[in-house]
Amino acid sequence: MNDLDGWAGLEPAAFEEPPKADDIDLFYGRVFKSEEGQKVLHHLRQITIERPSWIPGEDASFGYVRTGMCEMVRMIEKRVERSNNG
C-alpha cells in the first residue's frame, strides 16, 4: 500500500506546494521565447487578437467568447514579458 492511499493522501504534506506567480511567468517565458513557442504565440495572436471579436449579424455571445480567447493570448504575452524581468 502506498503512503498516499486512503486518508493519508489527503494530508496537506502530501500535496506539492503550488508554484509562485514569478515562477509561472518564468515557465511561460521558457516555453514561448523558444523559436517554436514564438511561432505558436504568433499563430494564437493571428487567430484571436488580429481577427474581429464580433461580426455584424452574429449573436452577441460570439463576441463574448472571442473576447475571452483574446484575453488568454494577452495573458500569455504579459507573462512572457514579465519573465524578461525575472
C-alpha positions as CSV (number, residue, x, y, z in Angstrom):
1,M,0.0,0.0,0.0
2,N,1.3,3.4,-1.0
3,D,1.6,6.2,1.6
4,L,-0.7,8.4,-0.4
5,D,-3.5,5.8,-0.5
6,G,-6.6,6.3,1.7
7,W,-6.9,9.2,4.2
8,A,-3.2,9.7,4.5
9,G,-3.1,11.0,0.9
10,L,-5.4,13.9,1.9
11,E,-2.9,15.4,4.4
12,P,-1.6,18.8,3.3
13,A,2.0,17.5,3.5
14,A,1.2,15.0,0.7
15,F,0.5,17.8,-1.8
16,E,3.1,19.7,-3.7
17,E,3.4,23.4,-2.9
18,P,1.9,25.4,-5.9
19,P,4.5,27.4,-7.9
20,K,4.8,31.1,-7.2
21,A,3.5,33.7,-9.7
22,D,7.1,34.7,-10.6
23,D,7.9,31.0,-11.3
24,I,4.9,30.7,-13.5
25,D,6.0,33.7,-15.5
26,L,9.4,32.1,-16.0
27,F,7.8,28.8,-17.2
28,Y,5.7,30.8,-19.8
29,G,8.9,32.6,-20.8
30,R,10.8,29.3,-21.3
31,V,8.0,27.9,-23.5
32,F,7.1,30.9,-25.5
33,K,10.5,32.5,-26.0
34,S,11.8,29.5,-27.9
35,E,11.6,29.5,-31.7
36,E,8.7,27.1,-31.7
37,G,7.0,28.9,-28.9
38,Q,7.2,32.2,-30.8
39,K,5.6,30.5,-33.8
40,V,2.8,29.2,-31.6
41,L,2.2,32.6,-30.0
42,H,2.2,34.3,-33.4
43,H,-0.4,31.8,-34.6
44,L,-2.6,32.3,-31.5
45,R,-2.4,36.0,-32.0
46,Q,-3.4,35.7,-35.7
47,I,-6.5,33.5,-34.9
48,T,-7.7,35.7,-31.9
49,I,-6.4,39.2,-31.5
50,E,-5.9,40.0,-35.1
51,R,-9.4,39.0,-36.1
52,P,-12.7,40.8,-35.3
53,S,-14.2,39.9,-31.9
54,W,-17.7,40.2,-33.3
55,I,-19.2,40.2,-36.8
56,P,-22.5,42.1,-37.5
57,G,-25.3,39.6,-37.6
58,E,-23.7,37.2,-35.2
59,D,-25.1,36.5,-31.8
60,A,-23.6,38.7,-29.1
61,S,-22.3,35.7,-27.2
62,F,-20.0,35.1,-30.2
63,G,-18.2,38.3,-29.3
64,Y,-18.0,37.4,-25.6
65,V,-16.3,34.1,-26.4
66,R,-13.9,35.7,-28.9
67,T,-13.0,38.4,-26.4
68,G,-12.2,35.7,-23.8
69,M,-10.0,33.9,-26.3
70,C,-8.1,37.2,-26.9
71,E,-7.6,37.8,-23.2
72,M,-6.0,34.4,-22.9
73,V,-3.4,35.3,-25.6
74,R,-2.8,38.7,-23.9
75,M,-2.3,36.9,-20.6
76,I,0.4,34.7,-22.2
77,E,2.1,37.7,-23.7
78,K,2.1,39.6,-20.4
79,R,3.6,36.6,-18.6
80,V,6.3,36.2,-21.2
81,E,7.1,39.9,-20.9
82,R,7.2,39.7,-17.1
83,S,9.6,36.7,-17.4
84,N,12.1,39.1,-19.0
85,N,12.2,41.0,-15.7
86,G,12.7,37.9,-13.5
